[in-house]
Amino acid sequence: MMMEGKRLYLPVLGATVGALGFFALLTQAFNVHLALALLAAGLPWGCVLGWALLLKQGRPSGFDIDFCQQLFGRGNFTRMPREQRELAG
């Protein structure tokens, strides 16, 4: 099930609740400095928010998956040496 349209707020809401809980845990239970706890709790929340706003909102279905495959996959990967030579040159 893809997160499209009306349900796109759910991962952001879950990340917000998780970040607030993690921030409270770090500051109250482990006495971590406020700035460090804010950074540690804010990074995952920022990643989820960025995914929702930059890769999902207003984009075609599957855009985020295609974008990540293009960015990290490098395309045309094969283990066969003959095909590697053909792709390289």
C-alpha positions as a Markdown table, in Angstrom:
| # | Residue | x | y | z |
|---|---|---|---|---|
| 1 | Met | 0.0 | 0.0 | 0.0 |
| 2 | Met | 1.5 | 3.3 | -1.1 |
| 3 | Met | 1.2 | 6.4 | 0.9 |
| 4 | Glu | -0.5 | 8.8 | -1.5 |
| 5 | Gly | -2.7 | 11.8 | -1.2 |
| 6 | Lys | -4.8 | 12.0 | 2.0 |
| 7 | Arg | -2.7 | 9.6 | 4.1 |
| 8 | Leu | 0.6 | 11.3 | 3.5 |
| 9 | Tyr | 0.5 | 13.0 | 6.8 |
| 10 | Leu | 0.6 | 9.7 | 8.7 |
| 11 | Pro | 4.4 | 9.1 | 8.4 |
| 12 | Val | 5.1 | 12.7 | 9.3 |
| 13 | Leu | 2.8 | 12.5 | 12.3 |
| 14 | Gly | 4.4 | 9.3 | 13.4 |
| 15 | Ala | 7.9 | 10.8 | 13.0 |
| 16 | Thr | 6.9 | 13.9 | 15.0 |
| 17 | Val | 5.5 | 11.8 | 17.9 |
| 18 | Gly | 8.6 | 9.6 | 17.8 |
| 19 | Ala | 11.0 | 12.5 | 17.7 |
| 20 | Leu | 9.2 | 14.2 | 20.6 |
| 21 | Gly | 9.3 | 11.0 | 22.6 |
| 22 | Phe | 13.0 | 10.4 | 21.8 |
| 23 | Phe | 13.8 | 14.0 | 22.7 |
| 24 | Ala | 12.1 | 13.6 | 26.0 |
| 25 | Leu | 13.8 | 10.4 | 26.7 |
| 26 | Leu | 17.3 | 11.8 | 25.9 |
| 27 | Thr | 16.8 | 14.9 | 28.0 |
| 28 | Gln | 14.9 | 13.5 | 31.0 |
| 29 | Ala | 16.2 | 10.0 | 31.4 |
| 30 | Phe | 19.8 | 10.3 | 30.1 |
| 31 | Asn | 20.5 | 14.0 | 30.9 |
| 32 | Val | 21.8 | 14.7 | 27.4 |
| 33 | His | 22.6 | 18.3 | 26.5 |
| 34 | Leu | 19.6 | 20.1 | 25.0 |
| 35 | Ala | 21.3 | 20.9 | 21.7 |
| 36 | Leu | 22.5 | 17.4 | 21.2 |
| 37 | Ala | 19.2 | 15.8 | 22.0 |
| 38 | Leu | 17.5 | 18.2 | 19.6 |
| 39 | Leu | 19.9 | 17.3 | 16.8 |
| 40 | Ala | 19.5 | 13.6 | 17.5 |
| 41 | Ala | 15.7 | 13.7 | 17.6 |
| 42 | Gly | 15.4 | 16.2 | 14.7 |
| 43 | Leu | 17.5 | 14.4 | 12.1 |
| 44 | Pro | 15.1 | 11.5 | 11.5 |
| 45 | Trp | 12.1 | 13.8 | 11.7 |
| 46 | Gly | 13.7 | 16.1 | 9.1 |
| 47 | Cys | 14.4 | 13.1 | 6.8 |
| 48 | Val | 10.8 | 11.9 | 7.0 |
| 49 | Leu | 9.5 | 15.5 | 6.4 |
| 50 | Gly | 11.9 | 15.9 | 3.5 |
| 51 | Trp | 10.8 | 12.6 | 2.0 |
| 52 | Ala | 7.1 | 13.6 | 2.2 |
| 53 | Leu | 7.5 | 17.1 | 0.9 |
| 54 | Leu | 10.2 | 16.6 | -1.7 |
| 55 | Leu | 9.6 | 13.1 | -3.0 |
| 56 | Lys | 5.9 | 12.4 | -2.5 |
| 57 | Gln | 3.9 | 15.6 | -2.4 |
| 58 | Gly | 2.6 | 16.4 | -5.9 |
| 59 | Arg | 4.8 | 13.7 | -7.6 |
| 60 | Pro | 3.6 | 10.8 | -9.7 |
| 61 | Ser | 3.2 | 7.4 | -8.0 |
| 62 | Gly | 6.5 | 5.7 | -7.5 |
| 63 | Phe | 8.6 | 8.8 | -8.1 |
| 64 | Asp | 10.5 | 8.4 | -4.8 |
| 65 | Ile | 11.5 | 4.8 | -5.5 |
| 66 | Asp | 12.6 | 5.7 | -9.1 |
| 67 | Phe | 14.6 | 8.7 | -7.8 |
| 68 | Cys | 16.4 | 6.6 | -5.2 |
| 69 | Gln | 17.1 | 3.8 | -7.7 |
| 70 | Gln | 18.5 | 6.3 | -10.2 |
| 71 | Leu | 20.6 | 8.1 | -7.5 |
| 72 | Phe | 22.0 | 5.1 | -5.7 |
| 73 | Gly | 21.6 | 2.2 | -8.2 |
| 74 | Arg | 23.9 | 3.5 | -10.9 |
| 75 | Gly | 21.9 | 1.5 | -13.4 |
| 76 | Asn | 22.8 | -1.3 | -15.8 |
| 77 | Phe | 24.6 | -3.4 | -13.1 |
| 78 | Thr | 25.6 | -6.9 | -14.2 |
| 79 | Arg | 27.9 | -9.6 | -12.8 |
| 80 | Met | 28.7 | -11.1 | -16.2 |
| 81 | Pro | 32.2 | -9.9 | -17.3 |
| 82 | Arg | 31.2 | -9.9 | -21.0 |
| 83 | Glu | 28.3 | -7.6 | -20.4 |
| 84 | Gln | 30.4 | -5.3 | -18.1 |
| 85 | Arg | 32.8 | -4.8 | -21.0 |
| 86 | Glu | 30.0 | -4.0 | -23.4 |
| 87 | Leu | 28.4 | -1.5 | -21.0 |
| 88 | Ala | 31.8 | 0.2 | -20.3 |
| 89 | Gly | 32.8 | 0.7 | -23.8 |
